[in-house]
């Protein structure tokens, strides 16, 4: 079988042949089955690359969208950037899908997997911390020493090359860099920098796999000699594109956290040990700074994790602590100016970081009606956030900098076939859109159950009644079920109830990492897993291990969320309905993600339970039904149990035979 020669001129024709029923992909890839939807999507992607225009495509689960965009990208011979929302998909594309396709096509295109800077070790910070001897704990000191000893043997300098250190270890911020503390081309280790080397390799590659955060970081923060990757791409393809507006909002906004302030102060003392002398004025400032930060965190310890900034200012001590923090930062700046040290490698960068913090804090304290501002309380810090009420203009400005074909794809972009919500958030107009339905036969593979006689989701008995209504299904299936919740509180309540009633393995989010929970769920074969937002998407459990997905409530954003409140206020000011324009479309997209966990293959069978009584009682339920896969619906528990016995369990027995 000969090699396929990349050609932009014959791209569409080549895709036609490759995706044909007896085409090269069918003969070269074991298990590959030609699918009309996949071929149609591949041709649409090819046309977008040929014409250098934009395609927005929803591809249902099982369409094969990954190959549908990878094949045209490879065949075009053009430099392509592929961006994902998750590292899981990013690694899958680089380690599995792209090598498989390159072998099948007989091509030798170069591919690089480029991650964000937090994934690469920083030689400067390793040396800085090793020499300073200032550590938060003995464990951190020990792990910094270990990293320092091992760094010479690393190939690409990624955190993943040090599996001995846990993913959530507190050492990582000590041995990696951030945009704020990176010295860029002024760094004495610049030519040996793992991140610089990774970006240089990416510049030479035909295909570069990145994630959405890195795309916006590179597009918005081209500084320090690192901004040369994306402008050369002829095609930029976004998978999991439904997450793009939220990621973009993160980069368009501003953040200022107490951990960030502490980290800057520690870096100042490491860069200039002379400032760390016992009698230096900076020592008194350090004590005052830590006391102020503690007071701010104490004032915000109670209540919601996210609150409106103006409401936060009304709390006792918050406004005073922020004003005092501003004053302390000004005095820190004066101390640094008096100390000199302009020749030190980190002097200018640290002073710039301090000045940036001062400017950010001043903007937060000044009245600003255009931005949505809120305060987030984390476990050991407080973060001030500000973001544009409407980020569409900023997103469009970012994309307008590139002269490339753009493809945006996901299993969840449209509401009842309409892309208006996604296009509005992305600032797009007059672009080609397409819905490529799933090849799965939901009429025979699945059933949607809407339990009767459940109270309003806000009622105190809802959690207990939910378990009562669904436990018979779970027991009939011998487990093999997901419970997907819209809040941690609901998850905890259900977990407590199930522990007293369930005689099957119970796996609860938060008790182990997500990968470990999923590994155990698959291994047990009869487990029940309880999860919140992180399990609603990006989870692929095929076969009989998962035969039931139970969703407690429609995933409407909390009305107490300051970001949603700010967006709703803006929509209301335009004389539009915040519910119809914002809340409902976003809930439908999130619901579609959760529903998509159930049927992952043509042989899968299962039951979907949506326990929220509003779905059947409210007028908007029809729009939600129209947005979900077309499967039989019932409110009859006996009918569901018959489906389980006659379809789900019999299918599993057939598979075992």
N, C-alpha and C positions, 0 to 999 in steps of 0.2 A: 504494500500500500504506500503510494508516494506521499511526498510532502505537499501541504497546502501552502500556496504562495499568497501572502497578504496583498490585497489590492482594493483600494477605495473605489476604483472604477467599476469593479464587478462585485461589489459587496452584497447587494441585494440578491443577485443571481447565485452567488456562492452560498448564502444563507438558505435560499430555496432548496438547493441540492442537499446540503448537509442535514437539514431538518426533515427531509422527505422520509416517507415510511421505510424505505430501504436505503436511506442515505448513509453517509459515512459514520455519523454519530451512532446509528443503530448497529452497524457492523463492528465498530471499533470500541464501543463502551458496553461492557456486559450489563445487562439489565435495562439498558436505555430503551424507552418506548416512545415513539413519535406521538406528540400531542398537538392537536390543532391550535390550541391556545398558546402553547409555547412557540410554535412556528410563527403565528401571527404577531406575537410580541417581539420576537427576534427580528422580523421584517420591519416592524415599526422602529425599533432601535437602530437598525441599519439605515433606514431612511433619515432618521434624525442625525446620525453621524455624517451621512452624505451631504445633507443640506445645511449642516451646522445650525440646527434649530433645537427647540425644546420639546420634550415629550414627557407627559405626566401619565403614568400607567399604574392602574391597580391590577395586580395579578393574584387571583385567588390561590389559597393553599393548594399545593400539588400541581400548579401550572408549570413549574420548572423555570421560574423567572431567572434564577441564577445563571443557568446556561444560556437563557434567552438574551441576556445582555453581555455575557462574557464572550460568546462566540463572535458576534459582530465586532466587538471591541478588538479581539485578537485578529480577525480577518481584515480589519481596516488598515492595519499596519501603522495606525496613528498612535501617538503617545496618549495614554489613557490613565486617568485617575479614578479609582473606584473607592467610594466612601461608604462606610457602614456605621450604624449607631452603636454596635457592640463589638467588643474585642473578640467575642466568641465567633461571630460571623466573619470578622476580619481575618482571624487565624484560619478558619475553615476555607475561606477563599484562597489564601496564600498557600496553605499546606496541603489541601486536598483538591479543591475544584480546579484551580488553574493548572497544577501539574497534570491532572487527569486529562484535561482538554488539550493541553500542549502535546501530550503523548499521542492522543487520539488523532490530532490534526497533523502530527509530524512537524510541529513548529518549534523554533528555538528562541522565541521572544523572551527577553529578560524581564523578570518580575521582582519587585521589592516590596517588603512589608514594612511600612513606616508608622511608628506609633508616636504618641505625644511625649514631650520631654520628661515627664514624670516616670516614664518606663525605662529611661536610660540613666546609668550611674554617672555622676559628675565627679571627675577627677579633682577639680579644684576644691569642692566642698569636702571630699574625703580627706584630702591633705590638710585643709583648714581645720577641720574638727579633730583630726588626729594630733595635730601640733598644739591646738589650744587646750586640749584636755578637759573642756567644759562639756559635760553631758548631763542629760536629764535623769539618768539612772545607770546602775551598773550593767543592766541588760543592754541598754543602748550602747554604752562604752564597749562592751564585749562584742556586740554585733558590728560596730564601726570598725573595730580592730580586725574582725573576721573578713569584712568586705575589703579592707585595705590589703590584707594578705592575698585574697583571691583575685583581685581586680586584674592582675597581670595575665592571668590565664584565660580571661573571658574573650570570646570571639567578637560579639557585637555589642557587649556591654549592657544587655537588657537585664532587668530584674529577674526574668524567668530563668536566667542562667545560674541563679543562686537559689535553688529549691530548698536549701537548708534554712532559709529565712522565710517565715510565714508571710503570706500576702498582706495581712493586716498588721505587720510588725511596726512599732513606732520608730524604727530606725530609718525607714525609707526617706522621710523628709530631710534627714541629716546627710544622706549620701546621694540625693538627686537634687536637681535645680528646679526653680520656677522661673517664669518670665521676669518676675521682679528681681530675683537675686542673681540671674545669669549675667556674667560679665561680657558675653558676646565675643567679638573679635579682640577685645582688650584682655581676655583671659590668657594667662601664661600657658594653659593647656589647650588652647584653641585648636591647634593642628592635630592633637591627639584625641580631641573630644569625640566620644562615642556618638553623640547626637549629630555633630557636624559630619562625621563619616557616614552615618546612616543617610543623611540628607544628600550627601554627594553621590552615594550609590543610587539613590532615588532619582536624582537628576539624569543619570545615564540610562535608567531603566525604560523599557517600553510600556510596562504596566506598573503602576504604583497603587498599593492597597493601603488606605488610611481610614480614619474614622471621622465622624462629623465634627467632633471637638477640634481635631487637628486642622480640618479644613478651615474653620472659622478663625482659629488661632493664627494660622498662617496668612489668611487673607486680611485679617484686621490688625495683626501685630507684627508686620514685617520689619523687624529690627534686629540689630546685632548680626547682620550678615546671613540671616536664616530665611530670607524671603524669596528664594529663587525657584521653589519647587513647582508651584501650581501654574504660573503664567504660561509655561510651555506646553500645557496639555491641550490637545485638540478635542478630547471628549472627557467629560466629567460625569460619572454615573453615581447616583445616590441610591443605595438600597436602604430599606428601613426608613424611607424618606418621611414617614409620618412624624418622626421625632425631630425633624429639622427645625421647625419654628421655635420649639422650646430651646434647643441647643443654640440657635442664633440669638435668642433673647438673652441667654446667659452671657454671650460675648459682647452684646451691644450695651449691656448695663454696666453698673459699677458695684463693687463690693469692698467692704472694709470690715475686717474681723479682728477680734481681740487676739486671736492666735497669731494673726499676721503682724500685729503690733509687737507682741512679745518676741516673735521670731526676728523682727528687724532689730530690736534692742540687743538680743543675744548676738546677732551677726556683727553689730557695731563693736561690741566688746571683744569678739574674736578677731576682728580685723585690726583693732588697736588695743593691745593688751595694756598700754599705758593708761587708757581710760578706765581700766578695771582696778586701778589702785584704790586701796581702802578709803583714802581721804579725798578722792577726786569728786567734784560736784555731781558727776554723773551717777555716783552711787546713791546719793540722796534722791535723785530723780528716778532711779530704778525702783526704789522702795515706793515712792509716790505713785509711779506708773502701775506697779503691781496692785497696790491698794485700790487705785481707781478702777482698774479692770475688774477686780474682784467685786467691787461695789456695783458696777454696771451689770455684771452677770447675776449677782444676788437680786437686784431689782427686777430682773426679767426671768427669774427662775420659775415663777408660777404662771399658770394660764396656758394659752395655746402656744405651740412651737413657733408659729408664724403670726405676727401681729402687725397692724398698720403702724408706720413710723410715727405719725402724729399721735396715735393712741399710746404708743410706747413713751413718748415725751411727757405724757400726763402722769406717768407712774412716778412715785416718789423716788427721787435721786437720779433718775435717768438723764434728764436735761442737764443737771449739775455735773454729773460724771462725764458727759460728752464735752461740755465746755471746759472742764478741768483737763480732760485728755488733750484737747486742742492746745491748751496753754502749755502742757508738759511737752508736747511735740515741738512747739516753738522754742522752748528752752533747750531741748535736745539739739535742735539745729544750731543754736548759738554755741553750745558746748563743742560741737563738731567743728564749727568754723574757727573757734579759738584754738582747737587742738592741732589744726593743720593736717598734714599727712597726705597731701594731694598725690604724692608719688606711689602710695600703696595701691596695689592692684584693685582692691575693692572699695577704695575711698569714694571715688566719684559715683559709682553705682549705688553704694549705700546711701550717700547723701541724696541722690536722685530718688531713691525709694522713699526716704523720709519726706522729701518735698512733695512727692506724689500722694503720700498718705495725708499730709496736711491739706493739700488741695481737695482731695476727695472728701475729707471730713468737713471742710468748709462748705462744700456744695451740699452735703447732707443737711447741715445746720441752716442753710439759707432757704427761704421759701421757694418752692418750685412746683407749680401746678401741672407741668407737662409730664413729669415722671411719676411712675408708681414706685413708692418707697415703702419698704417694710423691714422688720427685724426678725431674724431667725435665731432661735435658741437651739444650739447643739449641745452635745454632752459636756464638753469642756470649753466652750467658747460661745460668743455671740457675734453674729454677722449682720451688718447693715447692707441692704440691697437696694438698688435703684435700677429701674428698667423703663424703656419707653412704653407708653400706653399702647401705641401702635408701632410694632417693629417692622411692618411690611416694607416701608420705604428704605430702612437701613438694610434689610435683607436684599432687596432688589439692587441697591447700590453696590453691595458686595458682589453679586453675580454679574453686574454690568461691567466689572473690571476685566472679565475674562472673555476672550473671543474663542468660544468653544461650543460644541454641542452639549446640551444638558439633558440627562435622563433622570427622572425622579420616579422611583417605583417602590411599592410596598403592597402588602396584602390588605392594607386598610388606609385608603386615601379618600374614598368617596362615601357619601351619604345617600343611599338609595340611588346609586349610579351618578350622583352629582358631585363634582369636584369643587364647587364654589367655595366651600369653607377653607380647603387647603390652598386654593389659588389666592384667596383674599389674604390669608395669613402670610403667604410668600410674596405678595405684591405682584402677582403674575396676571397678565391679560393676553387673550388671543394666542393661547398655546394649544398644541395638539394634545388631546386626552384620549384615553381608551381604557375600557374595563375588559379584562381577560379572565373569564369565569373559571372557577375550579373545575377540573375534570371529574371530581368525585360525585358519586350518585347519592346525594344526601337523602333523597326520598327513601332509599332502601338501607342506607348505612347509619342513619341517625334518627333520633326523635327528640323533640323539644317538649319538656314537661314544665307546665306552669301550675304549681301546687295551689289547691283551693284553701280558702279560710285562713290565710295568713294575715296577721295584723299589719298595720302600717310599719314600715322599716324603722321608724323612730320609736315605736312602742317598746317598753321595757321587756316584754315577753317575746319579742321577735326572734332573738337568737335561739332560745329554747324551742320555740315552735318550729324553727327552721330545721333543727336537728331531728325533732320528732317526725317531720314530714319526709325527710330525706334518708334517715337511717335505714329504713326497710330496703331502699334501693341499694345502698352501700353494702348491706349484709347479703342481699341476693347476689351481688356481684363478687362477694368475698373480698371486699375492699376495692382496689384498683380505681380509686376515685381521687379527684382534686376538689377541694373546697377553695374557691377564690373569693376573697373578701375585699371590701372597699376601705376597711380601716383596721388598724392593729387592735383596737378595742374589741371589735366584733370577732376578730380571729381569736383573741385571748379568751373571750367568753365561750366560744364554741369549743375551743380546745379543752377548757375545764369541764364542760358537759360531756364531751366525747370520751374523756379519760375515765369517766365513771360508767359509761355504757358500752363502749366499743371493745371488743375482744380481738381486734386486729392491730397490726403495727400502726402507730400514729406518729407521723412526722410533722413537726411544727416549725414554720419559718422562725429564725432567730435562735433556735437551739443548736443548729449546725449551719455551716455555710451552704449556699444554694447548690453548688456542684455536689457536695456530699449528700445532701437531702435527695437530689435527683438520682444519684448513683444508688442510694439505698432503696428508693422507690422502685426503680427498675429491678434491682436484685431481689427484693422481697416478693414481688409479684402479687401481693395481696395487701398492700399498704394503703393508707389514707393520708394524703398530704394536705396541709393547711397553709395557704400563702396569701400574701397581699400583692401590691402593685408589681413587684419584681417577678412574680410568677405568672402574671397575665400575658406576658409576651416573651419571645425568645426561648421558649421551652418546647422541646420536640421529643415527646415520648410516643413511640410508635408501637403498634401491636396491642396485645391483650393486657399489658401492664396498666394501661389507662383506658377505662371504658365508661367513665362518668365524670363530667365536669359540672360542679354545682356553684353557681354564682349567687351570692347573697342579695346584692342590691344593684340597681342600675348605677354605673360609676359616674354620677354627677360630681363635679368639683364641689368641695365644701363651700357653702356661702360665707363662711368665716375667713376663707383664704383671701388675704389682702390683694394678691395678684389678680385673682378672678374678680374681686370687687372693683378693682381699678379698671379692668377691661370692660366690665359691665357698665360702669359709669360712663365710659367713653361711648359705648354703643348706644346707651340710653340718650346721650346728648345728641346723637344723630337721628333721634326719633325712630329707632329700631328696637325690636324686642330682644333684650339680652338673652332670654331663654331660647328663642327660636334661632337667633343668629350665632350664639356662642355656646351656651351651656348644653343644649341638646346635641348639636353636631359633635362636640368634643366627647360627650358621653357615648355616643354611638360608635365613634372610632375606637374608644377604649374598650367598649363592649365587644366589638368585632375581634379585637385582639384576644380577649379572654375566650370567646367562643372558638377561636381558631386553634386552641390547645387540644380539642377533642379528636377530630378526624385528621390524621396526618398521612394516611396512605389509603390506597384503593381497597385494601383488605380490612381496614379498621371499621369497627362497629361500636356505637356508644350512645349514651343518653346525655343530653344537655338539660340542666335544670336552671331556670332563672326564677328565683324565689320572690322577686319583688312584685307585689300585687299591682303596682302602678302600671306595669307593662300591659296587663289585660284591661285595666279600668280607665286609663287616660287616653285621650284622643291621639297623643303622640306615639302611642304604642304601634299604630299602623306603620308609621315611618320607620320605626325601629325594626319591625318584622320585615319590611321591604329591604332593609339594609343587611339582613342576616342571610346565610345560606338557606335555600328553600327546602325545609324538612318538615315532616308531619308534626303537628302540634296537638297536644292534649292536656286536659286538666284532670284526667282520670288516672288515679294511681294504679288501678288494676290493669289498665291498658299498658302502662309503662312496664309493669312487672312481666306482662306477657311478652312484650318486645324484648326484654332482657333475656327471658328464658328461651324464646323461639328464634331470636335473631342474634343477639350478642353472645350468649353462652354457646349456642349451637355452632356459631361461626368459629369460636375458639376450639370447640371439640373437633370440628372438621380440620382446623389447622394442625391440631395435635396428631390426628390420624395420618 
